[in-house]
């Protein structure tokens, strides 16, 4: 099922989750406290689906969100890195089914 994870407005503070449903798209706000929201990445992370989101101001953190059993996104996130202000991200697969996360920041 198609899903979209935008940061709005451009470089804004709101991270949302849109899922296509009968009758249109449904929106779930994941966070409204990003400070200069800058990156979003979704895929398998440590053997489970995950969503990474980063901000470039204030705490300059990289967050990990996980899905709920119902198909939404858990609002309780884990901080992967703080004080880094990620501006770009690459998730590089390793031979042992894990990922190395490379990020450029301040």
C-alpha positions as CSV (number, residue, x, y, z in Angstrom):
1,X,0.0,0.0,0.0
2,X,1.5,3.4,-0.9
3,X,2.8,5.6,1.9
4,X,4.2,9.1,2.0
5,X,6.3,10.7,4.8
6,X,6.7,14.4,4.2
7,X,8.2,17.2,6.3
8,X,6.1,20.3,6.0
9,X,6.3,23.1,5.2
10,X,9.7,22.9,3.3
11,X,12.3,22.5,6.1
12,X,9.4,22.8,8.5
13,X,8.5,21.3,11.9
14,X,5.8,18.7,11.0
15,X,6.5,15.1,10.0
16,X,3.4,13.3,8.7
17,X,2.4,9.8,7.5
18,X,0.0,9.6,4.6
19,X,-1.6,6.2,3.6
20,X,-3.9,5.7,0.7
21,X,-7.3,4.4,1.8
22,X,-10.8,4.1,0.3
23,X,-12.0,7.6,-0.3
24,X,-8.6,9.3,-0.3
25,X,-5.5,9.7,1.7
26,X,-5.4,9.4,5.5
27,X,-2.9,11.5,7.5
28,X,-1.2,10.9,10.9
29,X,1.0,13.6,12.3
30,X,4.1,11.9,13.7
31,X,5.9,15.0,15.1
32,X,5.3,18.7,15.2
33,X,8.5,19.6,17.0
34,X,11.2,19.2,14.3
35,X,13.5,22.1,14.1
36,X,14.4,22.6,10.5
37,X,13.2,19.2,9.4
38,X,15.6,18.0,6.8
39,X,15.7,14.2,6.1
40,X,13.4,11.3,5.9
41,X,14.3,7.7,5.1
42,X,12.1,4.5,5.3
43,X,13.0,0.9,5.0
44,X,14.2,-2.1,6.9
45,X,16.4,-1.0,9.9
46,X,17.9,-3.6,12.2
47,X,15.7,-6.3,10.8
48,X,12.4,-4.4,11.1
49,X,10.7,-1.6,9.2
50,X,11.7,1.8,10.4
51,X,11.5,5.5,9.6
52,X,14.4,7.9,10.1
53,X,13.8,11.6,10.4
54,X,16.3,14.3,11.2
55,X,16.4,18.0,12.1
56,X,19.2,20.6,11.7
57,X,18.4,23.0,14.5
58,X,17.8,22.9,18.3
59,X,18.7,19.3,19.4
60,X,19.9,18.5,15.8
61,X,18.7,14.9,16.2
62,X,18.2,11.8,14.1
63,X,15.1,9.9,15.2
64,X,13.9,6.3,14.5
65,X,10.2,5.6,14.4
66,X,8.7,2.1,14.2
67,X,5.3,0.9,12.9
68,X,2.5,-0.2,15.1
69,X,0.8,-3.6,14.8
70,X,-2.2,-1.8,13.4
71,X,-0.2,-0.4,10.5
72,X,0.3,3.2,11.8
73,X,3.5,4.7,13.1
74,X,4.4,4.6,16.8
75,X,4.8,8.2,18.1
76,X,7.4,7.1,20.7
77,X,10.7,7.4,18.8
78,X,14.3,6.5,19.6
79,X,17.1,9.0,19.2
80,X,19.8,7.5,17.0
81,X,22.1,10.5,17.2
82,X,21.9,14.0,18.8
83,X,23.9,17.1,18.0
84,X,24.6,16.0,14.5
85,X,22.1,18.1,12.4
86,X,21.8,15.6,9.6
87,X,21.5,17.1,6.1
88,X,21.6,13.9,4.1
89,X,21.5,10.2,4.8
90,X,22.5,7.0,3.1
91,X,21.5,3.5,4.4
92,X,24.1,1.1,3.2
93,X,23.3,-2.6,3.4
94,X,25.9,-4.9,5.1
95,X,26.4,-8.6,4.5
96,X,24.9,-9.6,7.8
97,X,21.4,-8.1,7.0
98,X,22.1,-4.9,8.9
99,X,22.6,-1.3,7.8
100,X,25.3,1.3,8.2
101,X,23.7,4.7,8.5
102,X,25.9,7.5,7.0
103,X,24.8,11.1,7.5
104,X,26.2,14.4,6.7
105,X,25.6,17.1,9.3
106,X,26.7,20.4,10.9
